[in-house]
Structure formats: structure tokens, C-alpha cells
Amino acid sequence: MRRILVTGAAGFIGYHVSHTLLQQGHAVIGMDNLNDYYSVQLKRDRLAQLQPQPNFTFHKIDLANRAHMEWLFTAYQPEIVIHLAAQAGVRYSLQNPHAYTDSNLVGFLHILEGCRNCQVEHLVYASSSSVYGANQKQPFSTQHNVDHPLSLYAATKKANELMAHTYSHLYGIPCTGLRFFTVYGPWGRPDMATYKFTEAIMSGRPIDVYNNGKMRRDFTYIDDIVDGVLRLLPHAPQPHTADPDWTTDPSTSQAPFRIYNIGNNQPVDLLYFIETLEDCLGRSAQKNLMPLQPGDVLETYADIDSLTEAVGFQPQTSIEEGLQRFVDWYLSYRPMEQAIAC
């Protein structure tokens, strides 16, 4: 049994990671601020699946609250930290920039300080495919330059990688950053395409399809994401010393620091995604075709070779299978939503 702090435990990925860790017999300290960026009830419903388990402890704490974060680390002395809490959303960052500096910058500093003071064995933290920004070369590789973000959200995620490297260099904290690619599945976020489109189709409302549907995303099923995260936990990064000119690979360092892409490695056309979702629901979508939105990118496509080489990561779930699983969950959860609304 390991003591593992999971931030964002009431979030989509955090819930699934916590659930699997508990099944494996670990002690999970979950924290989340339960903000209202999307349905707080959905977050509470996720927590309700975790809280009956004896090795799960939860605290409602805001990452930006320094005193509370210092208390959390001091009280529990976690051996491993999986940092998944953040202010998410590309488009939301255009209207609410301060939420991103508070959570994703100040909050991440509090995580790094906690790891330093507790001598954490391994910090695994969420970055994002959005850091690739204006990059044109596909698939996105961790060896590519990521100095041209297209949203403040992306910029804060890139900043997290830089901050983690600094603490890894200065204090020897083993840090692994994961650039997630469009995660979907049961208990998913209502602001993401899978949930948002499903809800609209079931309600008979049109769906907004940006860039007239001429977009591709590396949709990655949640179980595959969890598998990748957990595979990495016992593999804290080591300083890269084999190549004296290690700076040619920005995903490594002479510090115990590593960056990986974690995606499906099979981008899907948005219109095919919608067609598959329609098949799973047995209903047709009304499409509201719109131009490309500020901060959006046309395509995401993950090069996962380094993660496969490191821990054998290999996604198993097709888009057809993954969407059917999501729809099955949604149709069972939706009556709960309706009851809450009434």
C-alpha cells in the first residue's frame, strides 16, 4: 500500500485514477475544490462512488490556498503525488484568465513546494496537448518545440512543465508530465464534445460544429489513460546522462524529469466522431456549422512512442467501443440528472 495524493479527485480523470488505485489496495488522499466550472453535482456523484471505500480520504481544498495546501502535505506526507487538478478549458480561458493563473500557476507552485518539503518519491502531473499550439508537424512529438501556445490555458500548462523542471533540477524531485490528448468516457466532463454533443442530441438541440467539422482529434478513452498513468507510477524518471548533448531532446533532462504524450495515436475526423455517436444513440444530430474559434487547433495527433518504450503503453479502445461505453453510462446517469433538475 502506498500513500498517494490525487488532486482533482472529483474530476473526470482524477475520479477514475482514484478508483483504480483503491481497487489496487493503495491509500488515496483526494482533494478538489468542487468549483462550479461545470456541474458540482456531477463531481459529488463521482465522489459518492469513492467515499465508501475505506482507504479513501477526501478534503475540499483550493490549490491556490497556500496554508491549506501546506497543511495537506504535512498531515498526510504522501509518497506519490498525482496532480490532475487545474482550471480546464481553452475557450473559458479567454473570458476568465485569472482563474488560470490562480489554479494552474499559483496552485502548481504549492504542489511543487509540498513535494519538496515532503521529499515525494514521484510527482506525476497533467500537462496538455494544447501546448503544441501553432505547431503544424504531425504527429505531435515531445521532441518538438512548444513555444507558440494559442490560449492562456495552453500557456499555463507549458509553464507547469518549466516549473516542474526547475524544481526537479534544484531539489531532485522526480517529475513526470503527461500531455493528455482529448480524454473521453463515462463520468466525462459536460464541457467536452462527447458529453455536450450527447446531451444536445438527446434533447433535440443542435450541436455547434466548429470549422465546419474539418477538425481531427486524438480521442483517448479514459481506461487507456488510467492504464498509462498507473504504469508510470513506479517508474520515476532518472537523469538523462547517456547523451552529453541531452538538450536536443526537450522531453528529458540531466534532472530527474520527463515529458510524455499520452493519447490514442489514431486521430478521428470530427464528422466521423459525430456519425459514430449518432449510431450509438440511435438519433441524428442537428449540426450548426461554425467557423474555427480562437484558441482552437485543427488537429491533434499524439506520437506515443516514448511512452510505449518506457512502460509498454498501448491504447486498446476504438472510438466505436469507447463511445458506446460512454452512451451506455450516460443513459443510466441521465435520470439522476433529471431528478436533480426537478
Disulfide bonds with the S-S distance in Angstrom:
none
